[in-house]
Amino acid sequence: MSSTPEAAGTPESQPTPPAKKISAQRRIISWVFILILLGVVLLEWRAKTSQAKTFDNLNNAMETGEAGEKPGEVPFEEFKATMLQGSPTEELDESGAILKLYHFRWNGVFKTYHLRMLVDEEGQVVVFDAAAEGDTVSDMPRISKKRMDAFVKGQKEQLKQEQEQADAAQTTEGKPAGAETAPAETKTEN
């Protein structure tokens, strides 16, 4: 019986190497690492999608006007009840004279996702953006209570100075300050 080269190349004729045995300890460590990695990815994905869905819900409501409201009007309470997704942290800045600044943060493992909005005195969302910080929200500046009080105080002082100057001018003309003159009588011909 002659052996042919084809017969020598068959798997029956070659010895099989022994299977590598992986220790149970190594498998446990690998699965723990995979589970931790999946958990991290899940947390990051949840934060990102919650912020994106909230932003889209608010944007659609502002464009279309839901619940019988006009476009561009969204009540803040309705936003919190129906549009807010996930569980963000909420920060309120009431230092504005007219508008309150709400800042929502969704914390992921690698990144924090933001939503800032201005709410007026009537509880309507005015504008919103996804910026982390800044003096303006969607290019709308806020007037702080401190700046507003300083402005009002300056206007009052300016009016007081103008009144004092007007009183001084009347006194120099020989009229007592604050004295009113009787209107001159006019003759009419019939």
Secondary structure, DSSP 8 states (H G I E B T S, - for coil): ----HHHHTSTTTS---------HHHHHHHHHHHHHHHHHHHHHHHHHHHHHHHHHHHHHHHHH--TT--TT-EEHHHIIIII--S--EEEEE--BSS-EEEEEEEE-SS-EEEEEEEE-TTSEEEEEE--SS-SEETTEE--BHHHHHHHHHHHHHHHHHHHHHHHHHHHHTTS-TT------------
